[in-house]
């Protein structure tokens, strides 16, 4: 019988074929998802004095914890509590996590973990929502309901989180408080980035491994298409990537504040891909030993992957008004894809834009503080 996880928030997982897998890794993946889901559920309803015990049960004491700017890196469970989670729930006392994609997998290709059967991942994206009652990360409290788009990847070891990589759309929180640190997004912006239209992104049970493999292979084929682009040859011509072969005609692409949402392949190319390739665009960067690559995993029609502080391109051209610096940049970029038949139809893409601009020589946090001070004056 498949493992059924505790599931009383939110509703999802409709219409997915469920199968029983006998492999050790499939059972391990189910156990890991159950552990993370239980951790999230308990945190949603915890009193402040209960939080340390909940973290102790689900997080290793020497955890490697990474969050988007301005938090960056924290070492150890006690420091995570003191510097990340407790300040967050102090700012948003009624904070609740509302994921709309949740999945896991064991990356058997990881050379580092090959001797122990694979690297264990759980990932998800959605919203942290609560009343902004106290200042947070220098952002003045508004007293209003605030939505924080999150994307995260966990590495689990012996049923507890040993590594964490978290994207928080801080720019959106600034915007909800009335501050703008970037020009208007070319794509649709404002409000909440929607979850899967079919509301089937919470992957709690086991899925047909053949369907999962189809999704992973399609995502990988799409990625190989992206790498066919050669900046010195193609410039603004994106035809070499042949992305029409991989994306549904009704595709939806959900990007971070500063880029926005795209609702057709044409919008995706005009609003994101072309400006991105003009600004950066290198596809042949040597990434060996650079940063952290998230373990790519797929369950049913969903796949996930990402990079953290990984070299991705030189800053070759102007991007959002910032002239080329020539610097080699790293990127914090996550992806969750949904497959519909033979095509990818939805894609959620948190990117740490503050970190990206920091490397280009533009301090968006300083720009924000100047706006706060000007308003106070």
N, C-alpha and C positions, 0 to 999 in steps of 0.2 A: 504494500500500500504506500502511496506517496505520503510524505510528511506534510501535515497541514499545520501551518503556523497560527498562533494566536492572531486574530484578525478582526478587531472591532473598530478600527479607524484606519484610513478612510475606506470607502467601498471601491472595488476594482476587480481585476483579474477576470474579465468576462470573455468567454468564447475561445479561450486558449485550450489546445489539446494537451491533456495531462497524461504522462506515462510514468511507469515505475522504472527507474534505472538501478541496476545492481552494482554499478561501479563504485569504488571507494570514494572517488572524487565527487560524484553526484551526491552521495550521502553527506560528505563533508561540507559541500556547498549548502545543502539544506540546513545543516546544523549552524553554519555561520550566519546565514540569513536569519534564522530564528533568534540567534543571540543578539544581532544588531537590532532586529525589529523589537525585541523585548526591551532592549536598552532605550530605544527611542520612545516606546510606549510609556515606560516608567518615568522618563524625564518629562514627558508631556504633563504628567499629573503629580509630579513630586513637589513637596514642600522644600524650601531652601535647605533645611537641616537634613533632608534625606539624600540630597544630591551627592555628597562625598561617598556614601556607601554604594550608591548606584554606579558611580564611576569606578570604584574599586572592584565591583563585580564584573564590569565589562571592559575595562581598559588596563593594559599592562602598566606597571608603575614606572617603567623606563620608556614609555611611548614616545615616538618621534612624531610630533604634531605640527602640521604646516597649514597656514591660513593665508589668504590673500592680504595684500597691503591694506592697512598699516600694521597688521599683526605679524605676519611673516612666519617665524619659527619659534616653537616652544618645545622644551625638552622635559619630559617627566609628567606623570599624572597630576601631582600636586600643583605644578606650575600651570598646567592646562586649566585646572579648576580655578586657580587664583587669577590668572591673566586672561582667560578666554571665556569660560562658561559662566562663572558667577557674575562677572561684569555684564555679560549679555542678559542674564535673567534679572539683574538689578535694573538695567535700563528698560527691559520689557517684562514686567513681573508676571504677566499672563501669557508668556511666550508658548506657542504650540508649533510643533513641526507638522507640516502637511505635505508629505512627498507625493509625487504622481508618477515617478519612475523609480523602481527599486528592484535590484537584481544582483546576481553574484556569479562567480565562476572561479575555477582553478586554472591558472595559466601554466600549462604543462611545458610551455616553451621556454620558461625562464631558466636560463643556465644556472643562475645563483641557487635556485631551489630544486634543480633537477633531481638531486640525490634524495629528496624527501617527498617527491611526487608532485610538486607544483607549488606555485605561490597562490595563496588564498585571498580572493578579493570580494568585497561587497561594495556596491556603488548605488548612488541615487541622486535625484534632483527634485526640487519642489520649492516650498516656501517655509520660512520661519515667520510667523505672524504674531504680533502682540501690540499692546498699547505702549507707545513711546513715552514712558513716564519720567525717565532720567537720562541725562546726557550720555552719549556713547561714542567713543572714538572721536571725541571733539565735536560731534554733531549735536546741536542743541535739541533737547526734547521738545516734541510738539504736542504731547498729550493726546495724539490721535493714533488710530490703528495704523500700523506700518507693516509693510511686507518686504521681507529680505529674501531675494532669490538665492538659493544655495545649490551647489553641486559638489559632491564629495566622493572620494574613493578611500576605502579602508583596506589595509592589509591585516588579516587576522592570523594569530598564532595561538594554538591551543585554546581556541574559542574566545580569545580576547583581542581587542584592537591593539596592534603593535605599531602601526603607522597610519597616519591620517593626512589627507590632502583635501583642503576645503576651499572652494571659491564662494565668496560672498559678494553680491553686487552692491558694494558700498556706494557707488555713484548713484544708484537708484535711491538709496536711503537718503543721501544728500538732496536729491531732487524732490523727494517726498517732503523734506523739511524746507523746501523753497530755495535751494541753492543749485546752480548750474556750473560745472567745472569743465564741460566739453561743449562744443557746438552741437546743435540739434542733430539727432541721429538721422541718417539718410533713410533707414527703414522705419517701419511703424514703431512707435515708442509710447511709453506711458501705460499706466495700469499694470496688470499682472500678465506675465508670460504664461500662456495656457499650457496645460498638460495635454496628453494624448487625446485626440478627438474621440477615440473609441473608449477612453477611460479604462484601458487594459494594461497599463504600464507597471502595475504592482505585481511582480513575478514572485509569488510566494511559494508555489508548488513546483514540482519537476516538470520539465517540458521535453517534447520530442527532440532528441538530439539531432535528428536529421534536419528539422526546421531550424534549430539553433545554428547548425553548420551552414545552412543556406544563407542565413543572415550574416554570419561572420564572413563568409566568402564574398558576398555582395559588397559588404563594407570594405573589405580588403581590395577588391577589384576597383571600386571607386577611388580608393587611396592611390592605387597604382596609376589611375588616370590622372590624378592631380600631379603626380611626379613627372608626367610627360611634358609638362610646361617647362620651357627654358626661357628665362627672362631675357637674355641677350638676343634671343631670336624672336620671341613672341610678343614681348611688350604687352600691349593691351589686347592682343588677339588670344582668346582663350580656347579656340577651337581644338587645339592639340589635346586638350584634356578630355574631350568627348563626354562631358558630364551628362548629356541627354540620355546616354545609354544606361545610366544608373539611377536617375531621379525620376520619380513620378511627375506627371504634368501638373498635378495639384500639390506639389511638395510645399512644405512649410519649414522655414529655417528660423530658429529662435536664438538671436544673439544678445550680447550684453548691452547695457546702457552705453551709448556712444556709437553703436552700430544699428541696433534695433532688429525688428522682425521682417522677414521676407516671405512673400506668399506665392511666388512663382519662381521658376528657375531663372527667368529673365531678371526679376528683382534681385535675386541672390547674386547674380553676376554684376548687376549695376550698382547695387547698394553696398555689397561687401567684397566679392572676389576681386573685381577690377581695382578699386582703391587699395586693397590689401596687397595685390601683386605689384602695383606701381610703387608702393611704399617699401615693400620687402621683396618677396617673390623668389628668393633662392630656394631651389629644390634639391640641391646636391651638397648641402652642408654635412660635414662629418659630425654625427651626434654621439659617437662612441665615447662612453665615459662622461657624458654631459647630462646632468640633471637626473630626473627620475621618470621612467616611462610607466604609465599605468598598465596593468595587465589587461589586455583586451579579452572581453568575455561576451558571450551571447546566450540568451535564453529565449527560445521561441522566436518571435519576430523582433526582438530587441537586442541591440549590441551596445557596448560601451568601450571607451578608450580615452587616453589622454596623455599629456606630458606636463612635467613640472620643472621649471628652471632648466629646460632643455634647449640647446642651441637650435635656432630655426631659420634665421636669415640675417644678412647684413641689412642695415637701414639704408636702402638704395635710393629712395625718392621721398618726396613730400607725402606725409600722411596726416590728415586732419590739421593742416596748416603748419605742421612741424617740418622744417626742411631736413633733407637727408643729412645724417651725421656720419655715415660710413661705419658705424659701430656694429659689431656682431652682437645680436640680441638673442636673449633666451625668451621662452614663452611658457606661461601657465595657461593651458588650454584643455578643456574637457569636452567630450562628445558623448551624447546618447542618440542612437539612431533607431528608427522604426522602419521595418520592411513591410511593404504591402505587395504580395505576390513577387514579381521579379524586379521591383523597384523600391528604392528608399523614399519614404513619403514624409517623415518628420525627423527633425534634428535639433537637439537642444545643445547650445554651445556657450557655456560660461567661459569667459576669458578675463584674466586679471588685467584690466586696462590701466589701472593706476601703476602697476609694476611695469607694464610695457612703456608707458610714457615716462616713467622715472628713468628708464634706461636711455630714452631718447633725449634726456636732459630737461624734461618738463615735470615739475613737482606739482601734481594735481592736489595733493594734500595741503601744500603751502598756498596754492591758489584758493582752496576752500577756506583756509583759516583767514586769509585776507578778506574774503567776502563776509565771514562771520564778524570779524572785527569792524568792518565798514558798517554793517547793519547795526551793531551795538552802538557805534558812534552816532 
